[in-house]
């Protein structure tokens, strides 16, 4: 087993993962409430970029809070799916098969 080659490959994969994470900052996930009154945009790294709230929601604090929770959770789920799929693809593509290593990317 070529340990130096594997270490080099590991470093290269770590760099690709970092590059992918940076790129995921530019991938935007848009989500909105069913009626379109609340819109949120997150990056695929799950950072909130924008929230747009229709004036009608400002009259009912509880309704607005419910809208935010539901819509943000849907957006976070989508962003997480994109994030995991992208990072898994990089990890699987480049990783030498070392027993137990697959747990590092979970």
DSSP file (Angstrom, degrees, kcal/mol; ACC not computed):
  #  RESIDUE AA STRUCTURE BP1 BP2  ACC     N-H-->O    O-->H-N    N-H-->O    O-->H-N    TCO  KAPPA ALPHA  PHI   PSI    X-CA   Y-CA   Z-CA
    1    1 A X              0   0    0      0, 0.0     2,-1.3     0, 0.0     4,-0.0   0.000 360.0 360.0 360.0 125.6    0.0    0.0    0.0
    2    2 A X     >  -     0   0    0      1,-0.2     4,-2.2     2,-0.1     5,-0.2  -0.658 360.0-179.2 -84.2  93.6    1.5    3.3   -1.1
    3    3 A X  H  > S+     0   0    0     -2,-1.3     4,-2.6     1,-0.2     5,-0.2   0.891  79.6  50.9 -64.1 -41.6    1.0    5.5    2.0
    4    4 A X  H  > S+     0   0    0      1,-0.2     4,-2.4     2,-0.2    -1,-0.2   0.916 111.2  49.1 -63.4 -41.9    2.6    8.6    0.5
    5    5 A X  H  > S+     0   0    0      1,-0.2     4,-2.2     2,-0.2    -1,-0.2   0.897 112.1  48.5 -62.9 -40.5    0.3    8.3   -2.5
    6    6 A X  H  X S+     0   0    0     -4,-2.2     4,-2.5     2,-0.2    -2,-0.2   0.897 110.2  50.8 -67.9 -39.4   -2.7    7.9   -0.3
    7    7 A X  H  X S+     0   0    0     -4,-2.6     4,-2.4     2,-0.2    -2,-0.2   0.904 111.2  49.0 -64.3 -40.3   -1.8   10.9    1.9
    8    8 A X  H  X S+     0   0    0     -4,-2.4     4,-2.4     2,-0.2    -1,-0.2   0.908 111.7  49.0 -63.1 -42.5   -1.4   13.0   -1.3
    9    9 A X  H  X S+     0   0    0     -4,-2.2     4,-2.5     2,-0.2    -2,-0.2   0.889 110.1  51.8 -64.2 -39.9   -4.8   11.8   -2.5
   10   10 A X  H  X S+     0   0    0     -4,-2.5     4,-2.7     2,-0.2    -2,-0.2   0.922 110.5  47.7 -63.7 -44.8   -6.3   12.6    0.9
   11   11 A X  H  X S+     0   0    0     -4,-2.4     4,-2.3     2,-0.2    -2,-0.2   0.910 112.0  50.4 -61.1 -43.0   -4.9   16.1    0.8
   12   12 A X  H  X S+     0   0    0     -4,-2.4     4,-2.2     2,-0.2    -2,-0.2   0.902 111.3  48.4 -62.0 -42.3   -6.2   16.6   -2.7
   13   13 A X  H  X S+     0   0    0     -4,-2.5     4,-2.5     2,-0.2    -2,-0.2   0.906 109.2  52.5 -65.7 -42.2   -9.7   15.3   -1.7
   14   14 A X  H  X S+     0   0    0     -4,-2.7     4,-2.5     1,-0.2    -1,-0.2   0.905 109.8  49.7 -59.6 -40.6   -9.7   17.7    1.3
   15   15 A X  H  X S+     0   0    0     -4,-2.3     4,-2.7     2,-0.2    -2,-0.2   0.914 110.3  49.8 -64.3 -42.5   -8.9   20.5   -1.0
   16   16 A X  H  X S+     0   0    0     -4,-2.2     4,-2.6     2,-0.2    -2,-0.2   0.884 109.9  51.2 -63.6 -37.4  -11.7   19.5   -3.4
   17   17 A X  H  X S+     0   0    0     -4,-2.5     4,-2.6     2,-0.2    -2,-0.2   0.927 110.8  48.2 -65.3 -44.0  -14.1   19.4   -0.5
   18   18 A X  H  X S+     0   0    0     -4,-2.5     4,-2.3     2,-0.2    -2,-0.2   0.925 112.5  48.9 -60.3 -44.2  -13.0   22.9    0.6
   19   19 A X  H  X S+     0   0    0     -4,-2.7     4,-2.4     1,-0.2    -2,-0.2   0.903 111.1  50.3 -61.8 -41.3  -13.5   24.1   -2.9
   20   20 A X  H  X S+     0   0    0     -4,-2.6     4,-2.4     2,-0.2    -1,-0.2   0.909 108.6  51.8 -64.2 -41.9  -16.9   22.5   -3.1
   21   21 A X  H  X S+     0   0    0     -4,-2.6     4,-0.7     2,-0.2    -1,-0.2   0.907 110.4  49.0 -61.2 -41.2  -17.9   24.1    0.2
   22   22 A X  H >< S+     0   0    0     -4,-2.3     3,-1.0     1,-0.2     4,-0.4   0.925 111.5  49.3 -62.6 -43.7  -16.9   27.5   -1.2
   23   23 A X  H >< S+     0   0    0     -4,-2.4     3,-1.9     1,-0.3     4,-0.4   0.871 102.9  61.0 -64.2 -36.0  -18.8   26.9   -4.4
   24   24 A X  H >< S+     0   0    0     -4,-2.4    20,-1.6     1,-0.3    21,-0.6   0.712  91.5  68.4 -66.3 -18.9  -21.9   25.8   -2.4
   25   25 A X  T << S+     0   0    0     -3,-1.0    -1,-0.3    -4,-0.7    -2,-0.2   0.732 102.3  46.8 -67.0 -21.0  -21.9   29.4   -0.9
   26   26 A X  T <  S+     0   0    0     -3,-1.9     2,-0.7    -4,-0.4    -1,-0.2   0.504  90.2  94.3 -99.6  -5.5  -22.8   30.6   -4.4
   27   27 A X    <   -     0   0    0     -3,-0.5    17,-1.6    -4,-0.4     2,-0.4  -0.791  66.7-154.3 -89.2 119.1  -25.6   28.0   -4.9
   28   28 A X  E     -A   43   0A   0     -2,-0.7     2,-0.6    15,-0.2    15,-0.2  -0.790  10.1-159.5-103.0 136.9  -28.9   29.5   -3.9
   29   29 A X  E     -A   42   0A   0     13,-3.6    13,-2.4    -2,-0.4     2,-0.4  -0.956  10.6-161.2-112.4 117.7  -32.0   27.6   -2.7
   30   30 A X  E     +A   41   0A   0     -2,-0.6     2,-0.3    11,-0.2    11,-0.2  -0.830  14.7 170.0-100.6 137.4  -35.3   29.5   -2.9
   31   31 A X  E     -A   40   0A   0      9,-2.5     9,-2.9    -2,-0.4     2,-0.3  -0.990   6.5-176.2-141.8 149.6  -38.3   28.4   -0.9
   32   32 A X  E     -A   39   0A   0     -2,-0.3     7,-0.2     7,-0.2     5,-0.0  -0.977  32.8 -95.7-143.8 160.2  -41.6   30.0   -0.3
   33   33 A X    >   -     0   0    0      5,-2.4     3,-1.9    -2,-0.3    34,-0.0  -0.271  49.8 -99.9 -65.7 161.6  -44.8   29.5    1.7
   34   34 A X  T 3  S+     0   0    0      1,-0.3    -1,-0.1     2,-0.1    -2,-0.0   0.834 125.7  43.2 -55.3 -35.2  -47.6   27.8   -0.2
   35   35 A X  T 3  S-     0   0    0      3,-0.0    -1,-0.3     1,-0.0    -2,-0.0   0.420 111.0-120.1 -93.8   2.1  -49.3   31.1   -0.8
   36   36 A X  S <  S+     0   0    0     -3,-1.9    -2,-0.1     2,-0.2     3,-0.1   0.584  78.5 121.7  75.9   9.2  -46.1   32.9   -1.7
   37   37 A X  S    S+     0   0    0      1,-0.2    17,-2.7    16,-0.1     2,-0.4   0.737  73.5  42.5 -78.2 -21.7  -46.4   35.5    1.1
   38   38 A X  E     - B   0  53A   0     15,-0.2    -5,-2.4    29,-0.1     2,-0.4  -0.992  68.6-178.7-127.6 129.3  -43.1   34.5    2.6
   39   39 A X  E     -AB  32  52A   0     13,-2.6    13,-3.3    -2,-0.4     2,-0.3  -0.985   1.0-176.2-128.2 138.2  -39.9   33.8    0.6
   40   40 A X  E     -AB  31  51A   0     -9,-2.9    -9,-2.5    -2,-0.4     2,-0.4  -0.971   9.8-160.0-130.6 149.0  -36.5   32.8    1.8
   41   41 A X  E     +AB  30  50A   0      9,-2.6     8,-3.4    -2,-0.3     9,-1.7  -0.997  15.2 175.8-128.5 128.3  -33.2   32.2    0.1
   42   42 A X  E     -AB  29  48A   0    -13,-2.4   -13,-3.6    -2,-0.4     6,-0.2  -0.867  29.6-118.0-122.1 157.4  -30.4   30.1    1.6
   43   43 A X  E >   -A   28   0A   0      4,-2.2     3,-2.0    -2,-0.3   -15,-0.2  -0.526  37.1-106.1 -82.7 165.8  -27.1   29.1    0.3
   44   44 A X  T 3  S+     0   0    0    -17,-1.6    39,-0.3   -20,-1.6   -19,-0.2   0.614 123.6  64.6 -68.2 -10.1  -26.4   25.3   -0.1
   45   45 A X  T 3  S-     0   0    0    -21,-0.6    -1,-0.3   -18,-0.3   -20,-0.1   0.220 122.1-109.6 -92.8  13.4  -24.3   25.8    3.0
   46   46 A X  S <  S+     0   0    0     -3,-2.0     2,-0.5     1,-0.2    -2,-0.1   0.829  70.1 142.7  65.6  37.0  -27.4   26.7    4.9
   47   47 A X        -     0   0    0     -4,-0.1    -4,-2.2   -22,-0.0     2,-0.4  -0.930  54.5-119.9-104.1 131.1  -26.7   30.4    5.4
   48   48 A X  E     +B   42   0A   0     -2,-0.5    -6,-0.3    -6,-0.2     3,-0.1  -0.559  33.9 174.5 -72.1 125.8  -29.8   32.6    5.1
   49   49 A X  E     -     0   0A   0     -8,-3.4     2,-0.3    -2,-0.4    -7,-0.2   0.793  62.3  -5.6 -99.4 -39.6  -29.3   35.2    2.3
   50   50 A X  E     -B   41   0A   0     -9,-1.7    -9,-2.6     2,-0.0     2,-0.4  -0.996  47.8-162.1-157.4 152.6  -32.7   36.9    2.2
   51   51 A X  E     -B   40   0A   0     -2,-0.3     2,-0.5   -11,-0.2   -11,-0.2  -0.995  10.1-166.3-134.5 129.4  -36.2   36.8    3.7
   52   52 A X  E     -B   39   0A   0    -13,-3.3   -13,-2.6    -2,-0.4     2,-0.5  -0.976   6.7-170.2-119.9 123.0  -39.1   38.5    2.0
   53   53 A X  E     -B   38   0A   0     -2,-0.5   -15,-0.2   -15,-0.2     2,-0.1  -0.952  20.8-129.6-119.4 122.8  -42.3   39.0    4.1
   54   54 A X    >   -     0   0    0    -17,-2.7     3,-1.9    -2,-0.5     4,-0.5  -0.436  25.1-120.2 -65.9 141.8  -45.6   40.2    2.6
   55   55 A X  G >  S+     0   0    0      1,-0.3     3,-1.5     2,-0.2     4,-0.4   0.809 109.2  67.7 -54.3 -32.9  -47.1   43.1    4.6
   56   56 A X  G >  S+     0   0    0      1,-0.3     3,-0.8     2,-0.2    -1,-0.3   0.791  95.1  56.8 -61.7 -26.5  -50.2   41.0    5.3
   57   57 A X  G X  S+     0   0    0     -3,-1.9     3,-1.0     1,-0.2     7,-0.4   0.682  90.6  72.7 -77.4 -16.4  -48.2   38.7    7.5
   58   58 A X  G <  S+     0   0    0     -3,-1.5    -1,-0.2    -4,-0.5     3,-0.2   0.660  87.3  64.1 -73.1 -14.1  -47.0   41.5    9.7
   59   59 A X  G <  S+     0   0    0     -3,-0.8     2,-0.5    -4,-0.4    -1,-0.2   0.680 102.5  48.8 -82.6 -17.3  -50.5   41.8   11.3
   60   60 A X    <>  -     0   0    0     -3,-1.0     4,-2.5    -4,-0.2    -1,-0.2  -0.850  62.6-173.8-130.5  96.7  -50.3   38.3   12.9
   61   61 A X  H  > S+     0   0    0     -2,-0.5     4,-2.6     1,-0.2     5,-0.2   0.893  86.7  49.4 -56.4 -45.8  -47.1   37.6   14.8
   62   62 A X  H  > S+     0   0    0      1,-0.2     4,-2.4     2,-0.2    -1,-0.2   0.911 111.3  48.7 -63.8 -42.0  -48.0   33.9   15.4
   63   63 A X  H  > S+     0   0    0      2,-0.2     4,-2.8     1,-0.2    -1,-0.2   0.925 111.6  50.2 -62.7 -44.2  -48.9   33.2   11.8
   64   64 A X  H  X S+     0   0    0     -4,-2.5     4,-2.7    -7,-0.4    -2,-0.2   0.916 110.1  50.1 -60.4 -44.3  -45.6   34.9   10.7
   65   65 A X  H  X S+     0   0    0     -4,-2.6     4,-2.5     2,-0.2    -1,-0.2   0.919 111.5  48.6 -60.8 -43.5  -43.6   32.8   13.1
   66   66 A X  H  X S+     0   0    0     -4,-2.4     4,-2.6     1,-0.2     5,-0.3   0.930 111.3  50.2 -61.2 -45.5  -45.3   29.6   11.8
   67   67 A X  H  X S+     0   0    0     -4,-2.8     4,-2.8     1,-0.2     5,-0.3   0.924 111.1  49.0 -58.0 -46.2  -44.6   30.6    8.3
   68   68 A X  H  X S+     0   0    0     -4,-2.7     4,-2.6     2,-0.2     5,-0.3   0.926 112.1  47.8 -61.8 -45.6  -40.9   31.3    9.1
   69   69 A X  H  X S+     0   0    0     -4,-2.5     4,-2.2     2,-0.2    -2,-0.2   0.956 116.8  41.5 -61.0 -51.6  -40.5   27.9   10.8
   70   70 A X  H  X S+     0   0    0     -4,-2.6     4,-2.1     2,-0.2    -2,-0.2   0.937 119.5  43.3 -63.1 -48.3  -42.1   25.9    8.1
   71   71 A X  H  X S+     0   0    0     -4,-2.8     4,-2.3    -5,-0.3    -2,-0.2   0.909 115.3  47.6 -70.0 -42.4  -40.5   27.7    5.1
   72   72 A X  H  X S+     0   0    0     -4,-2.6     4,-2.9    -5,-0.3    -1,-0.2   0.910 111.3  51.8 -64.6 -41.0  -37.0   27.9    6.6
   73   73 A X  H  X S+     0   0    0     -4,-2.2     4,-2.3    -5,-0.3    -2,-0.2   0.908 110.2  48.6 -63.2 -40.3  -37.2   24.2    7.6
   74   74 A X  H  X S+     0   0    0     -4,-2.1     4,-2.2     2,-0.2    -1,-0.2   0.924 113.6  47.3 -63.2 -43.0  -38.1   23.3    4.0
   75   75 A X  H  X S+     0   0    0     -4,-2.3     4,-2.8     1,-0.2    -2,-0.2   0.904 111.3  50.6 -65.4 -40.9  -35.3   25.5    2.6
   76   76 A X  H  X S+     0   0    0     -4,-2.9     4,-2.7     2,-0.2    -1,-0.2   0.899 109.3  51.9 -64.3 -40.4  -32.8   24.0    5.1
   77   77 A X  H  X S+     0   0    0     -4,-2.3     4,-2.2     2,-0.2    -2,-0.2   0.937 112.3  45.2 -60.1 -47.3  -33.9   20.4    4.0
   78   78 A X  H  X S+     0   0    0     -4,-2.2     4,-2.3     1,-0.2    -2,-0.2   0.933 114.0  48.9 -61.7 -46.2  -33.4   21.3    0.4
   79   79 A X  H  X S+     0   0    0     -4,-2.8     4,-2.8     1,-0.2    -1,-0.2   0.893 110.3  51.6 -61.9 -40.1  -30.0   23.0    1.0
   80   80 A X  H  X S+     0   0    0     -4,-2.7     4,-3.0     2,-0.2     5,-0.3   0.904 108.7  51.1 -63.8 -41.8  -28.9   20.0    3.1
   81   81 A X  H  X S+     0   0    0     -4,-2.2     4,-2.4     2,-0.2    -2,-0.2   0.935 113.7  43.9 -60.4 -46.9  -29.8   17.6    0.3
   82   82 A X  H  X S+     0   0    0     -4,-2.3     4,-2.5     2,-0.2     5,-0.2   0.937 115.2  49.6 -63.5 -46.4  -27.8   19.6   -2.2
   83   83 A X  H  X S+     0   0    0     -4,-2.8     4,-2.5   -39,-0.3     5,-0.2   0.936 114.0  43.8 -58.7 -50.8  -24.9   20.0    0.2
   84   84 A X  H  X S+     0   0    0     -4,-3.0     4,-2.8     1,-0.2     5,-0.2   0.899 112.9  51.7 -65.7 -40.6  -24.6   16.3    1.1
   85   85 A X  H  X S+     0   0    0     -4,-2.4     4,-2.1    -5,-0.3    -1,-0.2   0.925 112.9  45.5 -61.7 -44.3  -25.0   15.2   -2.5
   86   86 A X  H  X S+     0   0    0     -4,-2.5     4,-1.9    -5,-0.2    -2,-0.2   0.938 116.5  43.6 -65.4 -47.4  -22.2   17.5   -3.7
   87   87 A X  H  X S+     0   0    0     -4,-2.5     4,-2.6    -5,-0.2    -2,-0.2   0.884 113.2  52.1 -68.8 -37.7  -19.8   16.6   -0.9
   88   88 A X  H  X S+     0   0    0     -4,-2.8     4,-3.1    -5,-0.2     5,-0.3   0.908 107.5  53.3 -61.7 -41.2  -20.6   12.9   -1.2
   89   89 A X  H  X S+     0   0    0     -4,-2.1     4,-2.1    -5,-0.2    -2,-0.2   0.917 111.6  44.8 -61.1 -43.9  -19.9   13.0   -4.9
   90   90 A X  H  X S+     0   0    0     -4,-1.9     4,-1.7     2,-0.2     5,-0.2   0.938 115.6  47.3 -65.0 -46.7  -16.4   14.6   -4.3
   91   91 A X  H  X S+     0   0    0     -4,-2.6     4,-1.9     1,-0.2    -2,-0.2   0.921 115.8  43.4 -62.9 -45.2  -15.6   12.2   -1.5
   92   92 A X  H  < S+     0   0    0     -4,-3.1    -1,-0.2     1,-0.2    -2,-0.2   0.866 112.0  54.0 -69.6 -35.7  -16.6    9.1   -3.4
   93   93 A X  H  < S+     0   0    0     -4,-2.1    -1,-0.2    -5,-0.3    -2,-0.2   0.872 122.3  25.3 -66.4 -37.0  -15.0   10.2   -6.6
   94   94 A X  H  < S+     0   0    0     -4,-1.7     2,-0.3    -5,-0.2    -2,-0.2   0.603  91.6 106.7-108.4 -13.6  -11.6   10.8   -5.1
   95   95 A X     <  -     0   0    0     -4,-1.9     2,-0.2    -5,-0.2   -85,-0.0  -0.513  62.1-135.3 -79.3 129.6  -11.2    8.6   -2.0
   96   96 A X        -     0   0    0     -2,-0.3     2,-1.1   -90,-0.2     5,-0.1  -0.577  41.6-100.4 -68.1 144.4   -9.0    5.6   -2.0
   97   97 A X        +     0   0    0     -2,-0.2     2,-0.5     4,-0.0    -1,-0.1  -0.562  54.4 167.7 -76.7 102.9  -11.0    2.9   -0.4
   98   98 A X    >   -     0   0    0     -2,-1.1     3,-2.4     0, 0.0     4,-0.5  -0.969  43.3-106.5-114.3 125.5   -9.7    2.7    3.2
   99   99 A X  T 3  S+     0   0    0     -2,-0.5    -2,-0.0     1,-0.3     0, 0.0  -0.227 104.0  11.4 -53.2 132.9  -11.7    0.6    5.6
  100  100 A X  T >  S+     0   0    0      1,-0.1     3,-1.1     3,-0.0    -1,-0.3   0.222  97.1 105.9  86.9 -15.7  -13.6    2.9    8.0
  101  101 A X  G X   +     0   0    0     -3,-2.4     3,-2.1     1,-0.2     4,-0.4   0.811  64.3  71.3 -69.3 -28.9  -12.8    6.1    6.1
  102  102 A X  G >  S+     0   0    0     -4,-0.5     3,-0.9     1,-0.3    -1,-0.2   0.761  88.0  65.2 -61.5 -21.7  -16.4    6.4    4.8
  103  103 A X  G X  S+     0   0    0     -3,-1.1     3,-1.2     1,-0.2    -1,-0.3   0.715  86.7  71.1 -71.3 -19.6  -17.5    7.4    8.3
  104  104 A X  G <  S+     0   0    0     -3,-2.1    -1,-0.2    -4,-0.3    -2,-0.2   0.776  96.8  50.3 -66.8 -25.2  -15.5   10.6    8.1
  105  105 A X  G <         0   0    0     -3,-0.9    -1,-0.2    -4,-0.4    -2,-0.1   0.267 360.0 360.0-101.5  12.0  -17.9   12.1    5.6
  106  106 A X    <         0   0    0     -3,-1.2    -1,-0.2    -4,-0.0    -2,-0.1   0.439 360.0 360.0 -92.3 360.0  -21.1   11.5    7.4
